[in-house]
Amino acid sequence: MCVRTLVGNETLNPMDIQRKQEQEEQQHPHRQQSGTSNNNKLLKAKEKYMKIHDEMISRELKVIEERRNVDQFFSPDLADDLLVASTIKYNVFLNLLSRYYEALQGSKIFKILFYTAQPAHVIMIAAVLCVTSILVPTTDKVHVNTSSRMTSFIYLTSFVMHFGAQVWMTFVSGKPSNFGLSLYFALPRHTFGEVQRVLFPRYFTINACLSLITLIIFVKHHPVYTWDTEVAIQVVGMSGAFFLELLIRLYLTPPLLQLIVQKNALERAAGVGNEIGRHNPGPLKHCPHYLKIHNAFRRVHVCIAMGNMLTMACTVLHLHYIASKLCVL
């Protein structure tokens, strides 16, 4: 059984409540008038501030429109439009190049040049002949200094780009044996391997070309009959750097890339290779075939790392020579 307690107005008749309210309104009419006036004031204030806000918005829009009329580059969407357009054009250009490259890959000349060992031998022989022709002294002993600002600019640019690429690849983007710790400890091992598989050929190709440019310009301005011990050391160092980088690019990088592909395929099949900053073969540590590929990969990679460090030592040696010859400080 539920008992409800009636409190206050719940005991009164609704008709009695209405009569009481009418009596209070008749006795105090000023209360109703004051409430109505307060409501009117609030409405007027609200309308006033809404009007001020609308005026401010209209003024700002007018200023923006005037600026757009004066300067067409004021539009905030213009930069995004330019970026989108340039990205699309660049993508079309890359797709066009990739189509031509795919068509070239099917030709016999491409297969002969890139899928056999003979082109590497031809390139190495041509490089040796080129450097030898530069170093052979000419019969004319008169040395004319034909240096110009453009030649000096090309010489310094090639050397600086060479040294910068070495520092970046060795200490930032390389593997731990190359002291490159940043990417190795930030990416999964297979992802890092794919990055290196793309960078290695380009890195050694560009460095070999830059070394050759630096060597040619330096020897042209320092003929053999003008050499002293210091200049001879510089020529030997730059020549060694060039031949080491070319040797790595032609004879060590292709087998390294093949070993990376084979090694990653086996690791993906075994479900390993996504660890970061370490090598965990997992169930493959007892597989003789995998261990053979891994050991071969380590040998080739150590040879490349040692060659890279030697070329960097030659570059630092020439940097010391340039610093000793500066006359601007």
Buried (B, 14 or more C-beta within 10 A) or exposed (E): EEEEEEEEEEEEEEEEEEEEEEEEEEEEEEEEEEEEEEEEEEEEEEEEEEEEEEEEEEEEEEEEEEEEEEEEEEEEEEEEEEEEEEEEEEEEEEEEEEEEEEEEEEEEEEEEBEEEEEEBEEBBEEBEEBBEEBBEEEEEEEEEEEEEEEEEEBBEEBBBBBBEBBEBBBBBBBBEBBEBBEBBEEBEBBBBBBBBBEBBBEBBBBBBBBBBBBBBBBBEBBBBEEBEEEBEBBBEBBBBBBBBBBBBBBBBBBEBBBBBEBBBEBBEEBEBBEEEEEEEBEEBEEBEEBEEBBEBBEEBBEBBBBBBBBBBEBBBBBBEBBEEEEEEE
